[in-house]
Amino acid sequence: MSLSFDPKTLAALATLLNETGLSEIELEEGDRKVRLARTLTPVSVPVAAAPMAVAAPAAPVASAPVASIAADPAKHPGTVKSPMVGVAYLSAEPGAPPYVSVGQKVEAGATLLLIEAMKTFNQIKAPRAGTVKQIFVSSGTPVEFDEPLLIIE
């Protein structure tokens, strides 16, 4: 493949960068080199507070831990955060059972949910084994980069 740095090639690389969720692409051929990079800026969305308030009453037995989690779920050590901007889906297709539910034990690497970004469905996997304690998003909910999705303890 010969590298040409015309506007069409650069636009195609930029599209690839966005579609894959990568932060940079670098190509090199001989003494020619091109690097495209984008900066992902975390954005705080006030909408995330609504699911937390609704989820807290569902578990009155653990009111003290839930209250501290609801105060700032991003600080909880078991929080799984969104690696990208997109739309969260809790199941593989409408009407299908969700990948996980509160109280369910999961293994490391198990699919927790999907995030659709740029018409691509990305599996969000469990970083470790544990029990799902709280889910902050619902199916079809837009999510931002670094937004808390759920907690695994």
C-alpha positions as CSV (number, residue, x, y, z in Angstrom):
1,M,0.0,0.0,0.0
2,S,1.4,3.3,-1.0
3,L,0.8,6.2,1.4
4,S,-0.6,9.2,-0.2
5,F,-1.6,12.2,2.0
6,D,-4.3,13.6,-0.2
7,P,-7.5,15.0,1.5
8,K,-9.5,11.9,0.7
9,T,-7.0,9.6,2.4
10,L,-6.8,11.8,5.4
11,A,-10.6,11.9,5.7
12,A,-10.8,8.1,5.4
13,L,-8.2,7.8,8.2
14,A,-10.1,10.3,10.4
15,T,-13.3,8.3,9.8
16,L,-11.5,5.1,10.8
17,L,-10.3,6.8,13.9
18,N,-13.9,7.8,14.9
19,E,-15.5,4.5,14.0
20,T,-13.0,2.4,16.0
21,G,-12.9,4.6,19.0
22,L,-9.2,4.9,18.8
23,S,-7.4,8.1,20.0
24,E,-4.7,8.1,17.3
25,I,-3.5,6.4,14.1
26,E,0.0,6.5,12.8
27,L,1.2,5.2,9.5
28,E,4.8,5.2,8.2
29,E,6.3,4.3,4.8
30,G,9.9,5.0,4.2
31,D,10.6,8.6,5.1
32,R,6.9,9.5,4.9
33,K,4.8,9.5,8.1
34,V,1.3,10.6,9.0
35,R,-0.3,10.7,12.5
36,L,-3.9,11.6,13.2
37,A,-4.9,12.0,16.9
38,R,-8.0,13.2,18.7
39,T,-8.4,14.3,22.3
40,L,-11.2,12.6,24.2
41,T,-12.6,15.0,26.8
42,P,-14.6,13.6,29.6
43,V,-18.0,15.3,29.9
44,S,-20.2,15.3,33.0
45,V,-23.8,14.7,32.2
46,P,-26.4,15.7,34.8
47,V,-28.8,13.0,33.4
48,A,-26.7,10.3,35.2
49,A,-28.1,11.5,38.6
50,A,-31.7,10.4,37.7
51,P,-31.0,6.7,37.3
52,M,-29.0,6.7,40.6
53,A,-31.9,8.3,42.5
54,V,-34.3,5.8,41.1
55,A,-32.0,2.8,41.8
56,A,-31.3,3.7,45.5
57,P,-34.9,3.0,46.8
58,A,-34.8,-0.4,45.1
59,A,-32.3,-1.7,47.7
60,P,-33.4,-0.3,51.1
61,V,-31.5,-3.1,53.0
62,A,-28.2,-1.6,52.0
63,S,-29.2,2.1,52.4
64,A,-25.9,3.3,53.9
65,P,-23.6,1.8,51.2
66,V,-26.1,2.9,48.4
67,A,-26.2,6.4,49.8
68,S,-22.4,6.7,49.7
69,I,-22.3,5.2,46.2
70,A,-25.1,7.6,45.0
71,A,-23.1,10.5,46.3
72,D,-20.3,9.8,43.8
73,P,-20.4,6.4,42.1
74,A,-17.3,7.3,40.0
75,K,-15.1,7.0,43.2
76,H,-16.3,3.5,44.0
77,P,-13.5,1.0,43.3
78,G,-15.8,-1.4,41.5
79,T,-17.3,1.2,39.1
80,V,-17.2,0.2,35.4
81,K,-17.0,3.4,33.4
82,S,-17.9,4.0,29.7
83,P,-14.8,3.9,27.5
84,M,-16.6,5.9,24.8
85,V,-19.5,8.2,23.9
86,G,-22.5,6.3,22.5
87,V,-25.8,4.6,23.4
88,A,-25.9,1.8,26.0
89,Y,-27.9,-1.4,25.5
90,L,-28.3,-3.9,28.3
91,S,-29.3,-6.8,25.9
92,A,-28.2,-8.1,22.5
93,E,-31.5,-7.2,20.9
94,P,-34.9,-5.7,22.0
95,G,-36.9,-8.3,24.0
96,A,-33.8,-10.4,24.8
97,P,-32.8,-10.8,28.5
98,P,-30.2,-8.4,29.7
99,Y,-26.6,-9.5,29.8
100,V,-26.5,-8.8,33.6
101,S,-28.8,-7.8,36.4
102,V,-28.3,-6.5,40.0
103,G,-27.2,-9.4,42.3
104,Q,-25.8,-11.5,39.4
105,K,-22.3,-12.9,39.7
106,V,-20.1,-12.3,36.7
107,E,-16.7,-13.7,35.6
108,A,-13.9,-11.5,34.4
109,G,-14.3,-10.8,30.7
110,A,-18.1,-11.5,30.7
111,T,-20.1,-9.1,28.5
112,L,-21.9,-6.6,30.7
113,L,-23.6,-4.4,28.1
114,L,-23.2,-3.0,24.6
115,I,-22.4,0.6,23.6
116,E,-23.2,1.6,20.1
117,A,-20.9,4.2,18.7
118,M,-20.7,5.2,15.0
119,K,-23.1,2.3,14.1
120,T,-20.7,-0.2,15.7
121,F,-21.8,-2.2,18.8
122,N,-18.9,-2.5,21.3
123,Q,-19.0,-5.1,24.0
124,I,-18.2,-3.7,27.5
125,K,-16.7,-6.6,29.4
126,A,-16.3,-7.1,33.2
127,P,-12.8,-6.1,34.2
128,R,-12.9,-8.6,37.1
129,A,-15.1,-11.3,38.6
130,G,-17.7,-10.2,41.2
131,T,-21.3,-9.4,41.8
132,V,-23.2,-6.7,40.0
133,K,-24.3,-4.3,42.8
134,Q,-25.9,-1.4,40.9
135,I,-26.7,-0.5,37.3
136,F,-26.8,3.2,36.4
137,V,-28.0,3.1,32.8
138,S,-31.0,1.7,31.1
139,S,-31.3,0.3,27.5
140,G,-31.2,3.0,24.9
141,T,-29.6,5.6,27.2
142,P,-26.9,7.9,25.8
143,V,-23.7,7.7,27.7
144,E,-20.6,9.9,27.8
145,F,-16.9,9.0,28.0
146,D,-16.0,8.0,31.6
147,E,-19.6,7.9,32.8
148,P,-20.3,5.3,35.5
149,L,-22.2,2.4,34.0
150,L,-22.4,-0.1,36.8
151,I,-20.7,-1.4,40.0
152,I,-19.1,-4.8,40.4
153,E,-18.0,-5.8,43.9
